[in-house]
Amino acid sequence: MLLFSIITYLALTVLVGFWASRKVKTSGDFMLAGRSLPLVLSSAAMFATWFGSETVFGASSEFLKNGLYGVIEDPFGAALCLILFGTFFAGKLYRMNLLTLGDFFKIRFNGRTERVASLFLAPPYIGYTAAQLVAMGLILNVVTGLETWQGVVISALVVTLYTFVGGMWAISIADFMQSIIIIVGLLVLAVILAGKAGGVGVVLLEMPRENLRFFPDADFKEIVTYIAAWSVLGLGSLPSQDVYQRAMSSSSERTAVWSCYIAALLYLSIAMLPLFISLCIRHMYPDQLTGDTQLALPNMVLQHTNLPIQILFFGSLLSAIMSTTSSSILAPAAIFSENLMKPLIGHRYSDKQLLLMTRISVLIFSASATIMACLRSNIYELVGESSILSLVSLFVPLTLGLYWKKANSTGALLSMVLGMLTWIIFEACDTSWPSLVPATLVSFLGMLAGVYLWPQKEGMYGKN
């Protein structure tokens, strides 16, 4: 019955994609849902941006090992990103009326900067999508006994199909339905487990005091590491196409801004539920924590709850992960087709042909992520790495491009390239310091060098 329910749910999701495809007439409809989403749909889409495998599996696993201090990156850093994006980025970017974040670099700097930025924007999504596919593979492994890689392939086929046909319209409508299932499912499970454990107070009192630590000790290196943890998603996901396309799909600038704030509040609130549930597991079923702690939650539900709760839980899990996966497939596909392929082909193709190209790009990035998901299995690491790549290369040129009139294309290029090179060098040297810290600093210095050593005359949004 559980397997039948999962199959039914996956089939319904695909049907949503086909239904939404009726609204897709242009590439703008496919990428940004025609910039017409009301506040409810827009907020649900923003909430679902990261509420996937890393929140339910990865963060709860890290929380059991390291307490609150171990999950600064997500959910706290993720919520910070939504607040910062709504406050400083959403309004300015919405008024520019662009299809992709890559378009910003073309309008603000020039075509060469657009192409280089797009090369840094798209590839990180392969690892991020792979993390979501791994999670769905783990779910199918627990429920059906399929090998994880087989579950990965099946999940990739389903998500790719409804994203391919419906684009951002399908994602947004599915996100709304899936957000409801996520919230209800996790709330019901948390209430049931709290009751079985003797109450919320009993569970929290058993938690070791060190697991409540939220702030670093007065040590310079630890403080730097702490700030770096906040920055991985808090700053690293600001220059990301999936956050951009969800906000820019809103029906107005005000809707775009407020959807970020509402989503941040929802995210931080609902993301606490998997952490609390993991404490309940440790209290009542400590044997479930042996082996891969990423599997503790689904194994516990499967072995110690009745069928309706299993259906609700696995339905909410699939909802969370599928909503995240679909946008992480569409995001690089939009960048690839709009900012890399379109400049190469010029005006020789119609908008319908560009729409087809974007859909083909969906298939390419989905296949790449599926291969990576079959080779790697640590969800939290895959997500963190993908955000770090955006932080060290794109955060500085995007932020200074919006807020500093002197920022120029040379500075933007130096910022992207030097930031990424510095990160690679520090990763290769395997130092005890977070590699993103020196890399982000060098990225900032690269922009300064371009501005003051190679000054250029250009307007705020003019080409050079």
Disulfide bonds with the S-S distance in Angstrom:
none
